[in-house]
């Protein structure tokens, strides 16, 4: 018998496998029932580049060489996440998701919003009005909500009762422009040159400054103050470990993680925070 039911909202493709599968694994291990939802109620698929790491290196467009990975090994999901993803594929809740139109606030005790960046799949998730309305209602309730990476952008786009962002007046973190720019530069200059904007879900229009359409900038514009977007403060313990992008947290080591809680809302930046993020969400659900 499950104590509570948690919903993980997904696009139909290209979500980040680490943020979803590790969160699912931690929630299930804690005894929670996990349901999923996609735009049309069809089973979702994670970002294949983040799973295999193939196609991120400069030779990744060549069929005979794409299996040889350098950048792909650095950027793809870690082994524990790939293993959790493989197990999640056999989960009935994952294989039989609800549609966004079926979602009802009273059916769930918690909501988790993961991220991803490949525009071909993520935009349908980030821009869906029915999902945004559901997220806004959930944030207005006392029920726990957790958002990571581009999931924070979905939360910021979701309307509150007053028409402003449901995150207005809250503190949050999310994918920082420094992290987004670093991954973008790494792949467009040293890797996936034929698809240089793979790491940018939204690009700036002519006349807009660099980073204007980044997650951090858009979320910051939705908040009561851009200062309510919280990055790791300089001087914080393990500052370089948290901000270099070279370290990810694990079940045993939370030092690289940066997670922000504000009331019933929990946020994190990227897959490198996911173990602390998921465990923090479990603790919120137990309160």
N, C-alpha and C positions, 0 to 999 in steps of 0.2 A: 504494500500500500504506500503510495507516494505521499509525502507530507504536503508539498505544494507543486504547482505547475508553473513553469517558466516558458515564455515564448522567445524564440530567436527568429527575428525577421531577416530574410535573405533576398537578394536578387536571384534570378534564375540561373545566372552564371557569373563567374569571375569574382566571387567573394574571396576574401583572404582565408585560406584553409587553416592557418594557425589560430587566428582569432576566433574562428568558429569551433574547430574541433577540440582545441584545448579547453575552451569554455564549456562545451558540451560534456567533455570527459570529467571535468571538475564538478560540474553540477550533478551529473549522474552519480558520481562517487559519493556525493554528499546526500544522496537519497531523493533528489528532485526529479520530477517528471519534466522532460523537455519536449516541447512542440516546436514546429517550424512553420513559417509562412513564406510564400513566394507570390509574385504578382498574380499568376493564374492558377496556383495550386499544383504546379508541376514540380517534380523533384529538382533540386538545384545542383549545380556543379561548381566546384571551386576553380580558381584561376589556375590553368594548367601550367603556366610558366612558373608560378610559385610552388607548384607541386614537384615538377620534374627539374626545374632549373634550365631546361633546354630552350634556346631561343633568346637568351639574354646576352650571350657573348657575340663579338663581331662576326663570327663565322656561323652564327646560329641559324642563318637562313639557308645554309647548305645542308641538304638531307644527310649526306655522308659524314658530316663533321659535327652536327648539332649535339650529338651525345657527349662530345668532349666539352667539359664545363670548367670555367674558372670563375667568372662573375656569377654564373649560375649557382655554383656551390656556396658562394657568399650570401646571395640574396634569397635563395629558395627557402622554403619551410624546413626547419630542423627535423631530425629523424623522429623525435617523440611526437611532433605535430603530424607528420606524414602517417605515422602508425595510428594515431588517434583518428585521423581523417578516414583511413581505411576501415576502421571499426565503425565509425559513424555512418558510413555508406550502407551498412547492414541494419541500421536502426530503423524501426518501423515509422517512428515519428519523422525522421528525415526523409524516408522514401515516400511518405504520404503526407505532404504538408497541406496546410490550409491555404486558401487564397486570401489576399489582403481584404477582400470584400466580406469575408466570413468572420473577421476579427471582432470580438466583443470584449470590452474591458473586464467584465465580471468573470470571464472564463480563465483569467490568468492572475497569478500572484506576483509575477515579476516579468520584466521585459529587457532583453539584451539586444543591442544594435551593434553588429560588427562592421568592419570596413572592407576595403579593397580599393583598387585604383583604376583598373582597366576600364576605360570609358564605355566600351561596347556593352558591358553588362551592368556596370554600377549605376549608370545614369537612370535606368528605369526604376531602380530602388530609391535613389536619392530624390527623385522628382515626382514620385507617385502621390497625388493629393489625398487619396484615401488612407494610405499608410501614414502620411504626415498628420492627418487629423487624429488617427488612432494614437500616435506617439504623443501628440500634444495633450490628449485626454489622459494618457497614462502618466505623463509628467505632472499634470495638475492634481492627480490623486496622491494618496499617501503611499502607493505601492512603489517598490524599488525599481529603478531604471538604471541600466548600465550601458554606456556607449564608448566605443574605442575607435580610434583612427577616423575614417570617413563616416562612421556611425554617429560621431559627434556633429558632423555637418547635417545629417538627417535630423537630428534632434534640434539643431539651431533653426532649420527651415520649418519645423513643425509649429503651428500657431497655438498660442495660448488663448484663453477666453477673451482677452482684451485685444486680440489681433496681432500683438507683438510676438516675437519668438518665445517659445516655451522655455528657453534658457535665459530670457531676459531677467536680470536680477540675481542670477546664479553665478557661481564660480565653476570653471571647467578647464580641462586641458583637452588636447586633441593632437592630431598630426601637426607638428610645428613646421613652419616654412623652412627652417634650417634643415630639418630631416627630409622634407619633400624635395627641396632644391638639391640636396646632396645626392639622393637616389636618382633624380632626374638627370643631373649632370653626369653621374657615373655611367648611366646607360646610354645617353645620347652621344657622349663624347668617346666612350671606351667600349661600348657594347652594341646595343640594338639600334645602330645608326639608320636602318631602313624604316624604323618606327620610333623616332626619337622622343616622342611625347607619351610613351607607354605609361610612365609614372605620373603623368598629369591628367587627372580626370577632367579638369576644366582649364582652359588656356586663356590668357589675357587677350582682350581685344585691342585694336590699334589705339594708342594713346593711354592705355592703362599701365601703371607702373608694374615692374616685375613683382610677382607674388600677390597681385591684387586678387586673383582668383584661387589662391591657395586655400587650404582648409583653415589655417589659422586666421587669415585675413577675413574670409567670409564669416566665419563664426564670430570673430571679434566685432564685426559690424552689427551682428545681431544681439550682442550683449548690451547691458546697461552701460558698460565701459569696456574698451579693448583691454584694459588692465585686468578685467575679470577672467581673461584667458591666461592660465597660469602655466608657465614653463618652469623648469628646474631652476631655482635661484642659485646664482653663483655663491660659492661657499657652502653649498649643501653637501652633506656626506656623500662620497662616491660620485661627485659631480661629473667627472670625465667619464666614468663608467656608465652613467645614466645618459649622457648627451652625445657620445662619440658615434653612436650607431653601429659600433663594432661588438657590443655586448648585449645579450638577451637574458632575461631572467629565466629561472627554472624552478622546479618544485622545491629545490633545496637552497636556492640563492636568489633572493629578491633585491639584491643591491642595485642591479641595473634598472629596476622598474621605477616608474613615476606615475602615480595614481592620485587623483583628486576626488574627494567626496564633499558634496554639499547637500545635506539633508538626505532625501531619498534618491539622490542622483550621484552616480559614480562614473568617472571618465578616465580614459587612458589614451596614450599617444599612438602606439604601433604594436606589432606582434611581439616585440621585445619586452612589453609590459604584461603580457597576457596571463601569466600564472598568478601574479599578484592581483591583477584585475579580477580574474575569475574567483579567486579565493576571497577577495574583498566583497564581491557580490554575494557569495554564499553567506558570509557573515551578516550582510544586510538582510538577506532573506530570513535568517534565523532569528532576527530581533522582533 
